[in-house]
């Protein structure tokens, strides 16, 4: 399975991260241990807010790219995450 996921910063509830992985648990843990000066380190700690599983890798990659687009971010904020 392939996963597209969103993390919400617990430090600043307006900050979120969109990612793609084939191993969700490992990837979320990597965000917890991110290097200093990285985006995920700056706004840590993070909470896994949403994830969607895909059986098709290409479809997951395209959905991640869509969520990172202007219209995709609007969809994300309206339908998938509880951003304050």
Secondary structure as GFF3:
##gff-version 3
##sequence-region A 1 84
A	DSSP	beta_strand	2	9	.	.	.	ID=ss1
A	DSSP	beta_strand	16	21	.	.	.	ID=ss2
A	DSSP	alpha_helix	24	32	.	.	.	ID=ss3
A	DSSP	alpha_helix	39	42	.	.	.	ID=ss4
A	DSSP	beta_strand	46	54	.	.	.	ID=ss5
A	DSSP	alpha_helix	57	67	.	.	.	ID=ss6
A	DSSP	alpha_helix	70	75	.	.	.	ID=ss7
A	DSSP	pi_helix	76	80	.	.	.	ID=ss8
###
